Amino acid sequence: MVYFWPKGRNVNMSMMIVLGLLVGVPLVLFAWAVSVYNGLVRLRNRFKNAFAQIDVQLKRRYDLIPNLVETAKGYLKHERETLEAVVMARNQAAAAAKAAAAAPGDGSAVRALSGAEGVLRGSLDRLMLVVEQYPDLKANQNMMQLQEEIASTENRISFARQAYNDEVMAYNTKREVFPDTLIASVFNFGPAQLLELESAAERQVPQVRF
């Protein structure tokens, strides 16, 4: 037995399919776009929060440095330039950190902080070399405590920086992969900047001497 569908029913079915596509496809695309957008926002907020943890530890170190310089000042009367270099580098790094904390998504601000921190670490390294030449200062209880606190803070900064860089990598990967990059471009989700805080001395290739 053969059944024949009325022509009107075929037309209605075709119209329903076309209408379903016209409505369904935009809804699916809209849902996808919202999902990608929200995902980018979450990742952006995560790397900003991770940077805030770095900022807390940087401020702690900035607060310790003046005490370190003040303690050393009484012993290093002939090392004025070294002490002044530390103070200047500390102030510049603190200013750069403040600017970066206000806009952690600003790559230029984060790069400026990296540069300022490199200078500060270099000046601190030179100060520590000088301290080694003064046994009385090296054995000073206040100096020993400050050095220990700064070293502990450096470790915290290192862990916080790694966490921040991990979040930045996740965000940058999300905004760069296709087709998510289309949404990132439309809504101006710019790239985030990795934070490198190593001093120039740490970046140099070790030289082996015999």
N, C-alpha and C positions, 0 to 999 in steps of 0.2 A: 504494500500500500504506500502510495506517495502522497506526502503532505505538501501543500503549497501555502507559503506565508503570504499574507496580503501585502501588496506593494507599499501601502501606507505604513505598515509596521516596519518594513525594511528602512524606509526613509527616517522614521522616528528613531530607530536604533542607531543609524548613522549620525544623526544629529546629536544624539545623546553622547556618542563616543567623541565626536568633535568637541562638544561642549565640555565633556570631562577633561579632555586634553587641554583645552584653552584655560580651564580653571585649575586643573591639577598640576600642570607643569609649573606655572608661576608660583603656586603655593609651595611646591617642593623646592624650587630655587630660592624662594624667600626664606624658608625654614633653614636651608643650608647656609645662606648668607648670614642669618642671625646666629646660627651655631658657630660659624667661623669667627664672626665679629666678637661674640662673647668669649670665645676661647682666646683670642688675641688680647682682649681686655684683661682677662684673668692672668695671663702670662706676663703682661706688662706690669700689672700690679704686684706680681710676685717678685719680679726683678727689682722693682722700686723698693719693696719692703726689704729685700735682701741688701740693697745698698744702704738702707737706713741702719742696718746692723753694723755695717762697716763704719758708718759715720759715728756711731756711738763709741767704737773702739778707737777711732782716730782722735776724737775729742779727748778721750782719756789720755792718750799719749801726748797730745799737745799740752795738756794740763801738767803732765809730769816733767816735760822738758825744761820749763823755766826753773823748777826746783833743782834739776840736775845741773843746770848752768850756774845757778847761785851757789850750790855746794862746791862746784869746781873752781869758782872764781877766786876763792881765798887761797887756793894752791897754785893756780895757773896764772900768776900775775904777768908772765911774759908770753902768754898765749891769747892775747886779747883778740886777735883776728880770728882765731879758731872759734872762740866763744861767740863773737859777734856774727860769724857765719852761721852758726847753729841757730841763734835767735832769729836772724833774718830769714833763714830757710824755713824755720818753724812758722813764722808769721805768714809767709807766702803760701805755705802748704795749708794752713788753717783757712786762709781766704779762699783758696782753690776748693777746699773741701766744702766750704759753706755754699759756694756757687754750684758745685756739683750736687749737693744735697737738695738744693732748691729746684734742680732740673736734672734728675738722674737719667732721663732719656735723651739729654743733650750730649751728643758724642764729643763735641769740642770741649765742653766743661769737664767731662770725665778724662779726656786726654790731657787737659791742663793739670788736673789733679795728679795723674800718673807722673807727669813731668816734675811737678813741684815735690811730690813725695820722693822721687828719685834723687833730687837735689838734697832734700832733708836727710835721707838715709845716708847719702855720701858724706854730708857734714857731720852726722853723728858717728859714722865709722871713723872719721879722722879724729874726732874728739876722743873716742875710746882708745885709739892708738896713743894719743898724748897721755891719757890717764895711766896707761900701762907704764909710762916712764916716771911716774911719781908714786912710789910705794906708799907714802903716807896717805895720799888721796885715794889710792886703790883700796886701802884697808879701812878707809873712813866708813863707819857704820851706815850713815845716811846715804852715802854714795852707793854702797853695796845694795841697800834696800831699793833705791831708785832704779838701779840697773836691773835688779830682779823684777821689779814691777813693769819696767819698760819691756823687758824680754817676754814676760808673760802676756803683755798686751800685744806685742808683735805676733805671738802665736795665735791669739784670738783674731787679730786682723787677717792673718793668713787663712784661717778657717772660714771667716766671714767672706773674704774675697773669693775663695773657691766656690762657696755656695752661691754668691752673686753671679760669678761667671757661668756656673751651671745653668742658672735661671736665664741668663742672657742668651746662652746657646739654644735653650729650648724655645725661647721667644723668637729669636732670629730664624731658626729652622722653620718654625710655624709660619712666619710671614714670608718666607722665601719659596716654600714648596708650592707647586701648582696643584689645584687651582686657587688655593688659599691666598696666594700672592695678589690675585685680582681684588679681593676684598681689602687686603692690606693697603694696596695702592689707592683704591677709591677713598678709603677713610684715613689716609695719611698715617699709617702705622710705620713710622720710620725705624731704621735699624738701631739696635742698642749697642753700646760700646763696651767691650771687655775691659776690665780694670787690671792693669799690670803695675805692681808697686815695687818691683825689684830695683835695687840701686844699680848704677852703671857698673860698679865693681862686680856685682853678682852676675851680670850679663856677659862679662868678659870670659873668654875661653881660658881655662887654667893653663899656665905654662909650667912644664916639667923641666926642672933643671938638675943636671948631674954634676 
